Amino acid sequence: GLSFGMYWLSAGVNDPQSPHTEDEIYEVVAGRGAIEMAGDRHAIEPGSVISIPRHVEHKFVDVTEDLALVVVFGPPEGDLR
């Protein structure tokens, strides 16, 4: 099974995320910024798709335009806690 939702970050905010117990996929619907994942930084924009394995440190940074992201967790968020 999977779970999904929306994740929003306003321009200039610090992303408070910590690693999750599930694999994640994000699709950027709107906005611009970057993602830091396991020490690497990648620019993101509408249409970007990001896959993050469980337990990997990640956060959105340098958010220059409000971000709207679809997030999918597999298995459903909270199932592996």
C-alpha positions in Angstrom: 0.0 0.0 0.0 0.8 3.7 -0.4 -0.2 6.9 1.2 0.0 10.3 -0.3 -0.6 14.0 0.4 0.5 17.5 -0.3 3.5 19.3 1.3 3.8 23.1 1.1 6.7 25.3 2.0 6.7 29.1 1.8 9.6 30.9 0.2 12.4 31.5 2.7 11.3 29.0 5.4 13.4 26.2 6.9 12.1 22.7 6.2 11.7 20.9 9.5 11.8 17.4 8.1 13.7 14.5 9.6 14.2 11.1 8.0 11.1 8.9 7.6 10.7 5.1 8.0 9.1 4.9 4.6 10.4 5.4 1.0 9.2 8.7 -0.4 8.6 10.2 -3.8 7.9 13.9 -4.3 6.7 15.7 -7.4 7.1 19.4 -7.6 3.8 20.9 -8.7 4.8 24.6 -8.2 7.7 26.6 -6.9 11.5 26.5 -7.0 14.3 25.7 -4.6 16.6 22.8 -3.9 16.7 19.6 -2.0 19.6 18.4 0.1 19.7 14.6 0.4 22.5 12.6 1.9 24.9 15.5 1.5 24.0 16.3 -2.1 22.1 19.4 -3.3 19.8 19.4 -6.4 17.8 22.3 -7.9 14.1 21.6 -8.2 11.3 23.2 -10.2 7.8 22.2 -11.4 7.9 18.7 -12.9 10.9 17.6 -10.8 10.5 14.1 -9.3 12.6 13.1 -6.2 12.9 9.6 -4.8 14.1 9.3 -1.3 14.9 6.0 0.4 13.7 5.4 4.0 16.0 6.7 6.7 17.9 9.1 4.4 18.5 12.7 5.7 16.7 15.2 3.4 15.2 18.7 3.5 14.2 21.4 1.0 16.4 24.4 1.0 16.9 27.7 -0.8 13.1 27.9 -1.4 12.8 31.0 -3.7 9.2 30.5 -4.7 6.5 28.8 -2.6 6.7 25.1 -3.0 3.7 22.8 -3.6 4.7 19.1 -3.7 2.8 15.8 -4.0 4.4 13.3 -1.7 3.9 9.5 -1.8 5.0 7.2 1.0 5.5 3.4 0.5 4.4 1.6 2.6 1.8 4.0 4.0 3.2 6.7 6.3 3.5 5.4 9.9 3.2 1.6 9.0 6.9 0.8 9.9 7.1 2.7 13.2 
